[in-house]
Amino acid sequence: SFRYQNVYGPGQSLSNPYTGILSIFSTRIKNGNGINIFEDGLETRDFVYIDDIADATILGLTVPGISGNAFNIGTGVATDVLTVANTLIKHYGKEVPLTVSGNYRLGDIRHNFADITKARKLLGFEPRWSFDKGIEQFCRWVDSQPIQQDNYEASIEEMKQKGLYK
């Protein structure tokens, strides 16, 4: 059993506002729209590049004697949301306003990053992609895609209607 963290990379949906902040922020920036940063922007996630996910999955299928184990698969590195937004803006070369609103989604956790000690020890898993290296590849791919319709505002309205947006 694998617990994948925030997986990203070429091929992910850029039009679905529920696929994570890299897609949301990229689509907002490419459309020239500002970015609403929830909480104080210092909440963190573990962003793991798709190639590392593929490597870990292959190890999980081929390393003998690991049945019945659960593994956290990520980088083990926490990256805050403000860093994510500023990094994307820099890579796309398009200035958009950042607003740290203090809003939040009910049920979100403040910090989430993987302890990959067990995956390293039993699988021999070692992430090869840093956030900086992976985000460069991701942004290069996004730049090659048609600009998607920005559905962020509709997703916020839906969360408000369901009482999940504060």
C-alpha positions as CSV (number, residue, x, y, z in Angstrom):
1,S,0.0,0.0,0.0
2,F,1.4,3.4,-1.0
3,R,0.4,6.8,0.4
4,Y,1.3,9.1,-2.5
5,Q,1.8,12.7,-1.5
6,N,1.1,15.7,-3.8
7,V,1.9,14.1,-7.2
8,Y,2.6,16.4,-10.1
9,G,4.1,16.4,-13.6
10,P,3.4,16.5,-17.3
11,G,0.0,15.1,-18.3
12,Q,-2.0,16.1,-15.2
13,S,-5.3,18.0,-15.7
14,L,-4.9,21.7,-15.9
15,S,-8.6,22.4,-16.3
16,N,-9.9,20.6,-13.1
17,P,-9.7,23.0,-10.1
18,Y,-9.7,20.0,-7.8
19,T,-6.4,18.5,-8.9
20,G,-4.2,20.6,-6.7
21,I,-2.6,24.0,-6.4
22,L,0.0,23.5,-9.1
23,S,-2.8,23.1,-11.7
24,I,-4.9,25.8,-10.1
25,F,-2.1,28.3,-9.8
26,S,-0.8,27.6,-13.3
27,T,-4.2,28.1,-14.9
28,R,-4.8,31.3,-12.9
29,I,-1.4,32.7,-13.9
30,K,-1.7,31.7,-17.6
31,N,-5.1,33.5,-17.7
32,G,-3.6,36.6,-16.0
33,N,-5.7,36.1,-12.9
34,G,-4.5,36.7,-9.3
35,I,-3.8,33.9,-6.9
36,N,-5.7,33.6,-3.6
37,I,-3.4,32.1,-1.0
38,F,-5.3,30.4,1.8
39,E,-4.4,30.8,5.5
40,D,-1.1,32.6,5.8
41,G,0.7,30.9,2.9
42,L,3.0,29.0,5.1
43,E,1.0,25.8,5.1
44,T,3.1,23.0,3.5
45,R,2.8,20.0,1.3
46,D,5.2,17.4,-0.1
47,F,5.3,17.8,-3.9
48,V,6.5,14.6,-5.5
49,Y,7.3,14.4,-9.2
50,I,5.6,11.7,-11.3
51,D,8.9,10.0,-12.2
52,D,9.6,9.4,-8.5
53,I,6.1,7.9,-8.2
54,A,6.8,5.6,-11.1
55,D,10.1,4.6,-9.6
56,A,8.6,3.8,-6.2
57,T,5.7,1.9,-7.7
58,I,8.1,-0.3,-9.7
59,L,10.1,-1.0,-6.6
60,G,6.9,-1.9,-4.8
61,L,6.2,-4.5,-7.5
62,T,9.6,-5.9,-7.7
63,V,11.2,-5.9,-4.2
64,P,10.6,-9.2,-2.6
65,G,9.2,-9.7,0.9
66,I,7.4,-6.4,1.3
67,S,3.8,-7.6,1.2
68,G,1.5,-6.2,3.8
69,N,3.5,-3.0,4.3
70,A,2.3,0.6,3.9
71,F,4.7,3.2,2.5
72,N,4.7,7.0,2.4
73,I,5.9,8.0,-1.0
74,G,7.0,11.6,-1.4
75,T,10.2,13.6,-1.1
76,G,10.1,14.1,2.6
77,V,10.5,17.8,2.0
78,A,7.8,20.4,3.1
79,T,7.3,23.2,0.6
80,D,5.1,26.2,1.6
81,V,2.3,27.5,-0.6
82,L,3.8,31.0,-1.0
83,T,7.0,29.4,-2.3
84,V,4.9,27.4,-4.8
85,A,3.0,30.5,-6.0
86,N,6.2,32.6,-6.4
87,T,8.1,29.8,-8.1
88,L,5.3,29.4,-10.7
89,I,5.1,33.1,-11.3
90,K,8.8,33.3,-11.9
91,H,8.8,30.3,-14.3
92,Y,5.9,31.6,-16.4
93,G,7.3,35.1,-16.4
94,K,3.9,36.6,-15.9
95,E,3.2,38.9,-12.9
96,V,-0.2,38.4,-11.2
97,P,-1.3,39.6,-7.8
98,L,-0.9,37.3,-4.8
99,T,-3.5,37.8,-2.0
100,V,-2.9,36.1,1.3
101,S,-6.6,36.0,2.3
102,G,-6.7,33.9,5.5
103,N,-9.5,31.8,3.9
104,Y,-9.3,28.1,4.3
105,R,-11.2,24.9,3.4
106,L,-12.7,23.0,6.3
107,G,-10.8,19.8,6.9
108,D,-7.5,20.9,5.4
109,I,-4.5,20.1,7.5
110,R,-1.8,22.7,8.0
111,H,1.3,20.7,7.2
112,N,1.7,17.4,5.3
113,F,4.9,15.9,4.2
114,A,6.0,12.3,4.0
115,D,8.3,10.4,6.4
116,I,9.9,8.2,3.7
117,T,12.3,6.4,6.1
118,K,10.5,3.1,5.7
119,A,10.4,3.4,1.9
120,R,14.1,4.1,1.8
121,K,14.9,1.2,4.1
122,L,12.7,-1.6,2.7
123,L,12.2,-0.5,-0.9
124,G,15.5,1.3,-1.5
125,F,13.4,4.3,-2.7
126,E,15.2,7.6,-3.1
127,P,13.5,10.5,-4.7
128,R,15.5,11.9,-7.6
129,W,13.5,15.0,-8.3
130,S,13.8,18.1,-6.1
131,F,10.9,20.5,-6.2
132,D,13.0,23.0,-8.2
133,K,14.0,20.5,-10.8
134,G,10.5,19.0,-11.1
135,I,8.7,22.3,-11.2
136,E,10.9,23.4,-14.1
137,Q,9.8,20.4,-16.1
138,F,6.2,20.8,-15.1
139,C,6.2,24.5,-16.2
140,R,7.9,23.7,-19.5
141,W,5.1,21.2,-20.2
142,V,2.4,23.7,-19.1
143,D,3.9,26.3,-21.5
144,S,3.4,23.8,-24.3
145,Q,-0.3,23.3,-23.6
146,P,-3.3,25.4,-24.7
147,I,-4.3,27.8,-22.0
148,Q,-7.2,26.2,-20.1
149,Q,-10.4,27.8,-18.9
150,D,-10.0,29.0,-15.3
151,N,-12.7,27.3,-13.2
152,Y,-11.3,28.4,-9.9
153,E,-14.1,30.9,-9.0
154,A,-16.7,28.2,-9.7
155,S,-15.0,25.8,-7.4
156,I,-14.9,28.4,-4.6
157,E,-18.6,29.1,-5.0
158,E,-19.3,25.3,-4.8
159,M,-17.2,25.1,-1.6
160,K,-19.2,28.1,-0.1
161,Q,-22.5,26.5,-1.0
162,K,-21.4,23.3,0.8
163,G,-20.2,25.2,3.8
164,L,-16.6,24.1,3.3
165,Y,-15.0,27.6,2.6
166,K,-14.2,29.8,5.5
